[in-house]
Amino acid sequence: MHKKIYRVIAFQNVGPYTLAITFDDDSVQTIDFEPILYGPLYGPLRDLAMFNQVRLDPNFHTLVWPNDADFDPETLHDWPRHQAIWLAAAKQWPSDSA
């Protein structure tokens, strides 16, 4: 079975912690990241100024932040399938970013 590799080609900030992400297959996923922004890697992104520093990594074709937080493009592409797992995991992460 061949697994499709997706690439993020663009994104737009459409609300607090919410991005509309466009992929190389012309699909778009709108994701509210706020519920999963916990723990040492994603917790710092609760600072909206930090979250808004998201950029498109030209080598890995995904979203990255200044603190090296990122997501696998396949996870972003298929977010409805992965969302419950991420939400459950985020509940286990420390609530502070220290």
Residue pairs with C-beta under 8 A, 6 or more apart in sequence:
3 74
4 25
4 74
5 73
5 74
6 23
6 24
6 25
6 61
6 73
6 74
6 76
6 77
7 23
7 24
7 61
7 62
7 73
8 21
8 22
8 23
8 24
8 56
8 61
8 62
8 63
8 73
8 76
9 22
9 23
9 24
9 56
9 61
10 21
10 22
10 56
11 19
11 20
11 21
11 22
11 54
11 56
11 63
12 19
12 20
13 19
13 52
13 54
14 20
14 30
15 32
16 34
16 48
17 32
17 33
17 34
17 37
17 45
17 48
17 51
18 30
18 31
18 32
18 33
18 34
19 30
19 31
19 33
19 54
19 63
20 28
20 29
20 30
21 28
21 29
21 30
21 31
21 63
21 76
22 28
23 29
23 73
23 76
23 77
24 61
25 77
27 77
29 76
29 77
29 79
31 76
31 79
33 42
33 45
33 51
34 46
35 87
35 90
36 42
36 86
36 87
36 89
36 90
37 43
37 45
37 46
37 51
37 90
38 46
38 90
38 91
38 93
38 94
38 95
39 90
39 93
39 94
39 97
40 93
40 94
40 97
41 67
41 68
41 69
42 69
42 90
42 93
43 93
43 94
43 95
43 96
43 97
44 50
44 65
44 67
44 69
44 97
45 51
45 65
45 67
45 69
46 97
50 65
50 66
50 67
51 65
53 65
53 66
54 63
54 64
54 65
55 63
55 64
55 65
56 62
56 63
56 64
57 63
57 64
57 70
60 70
60 73
61 73
62 70
62 71
62 72
62 73
62 76
63 70
63 71
63 76
64 70
75 82
75 86
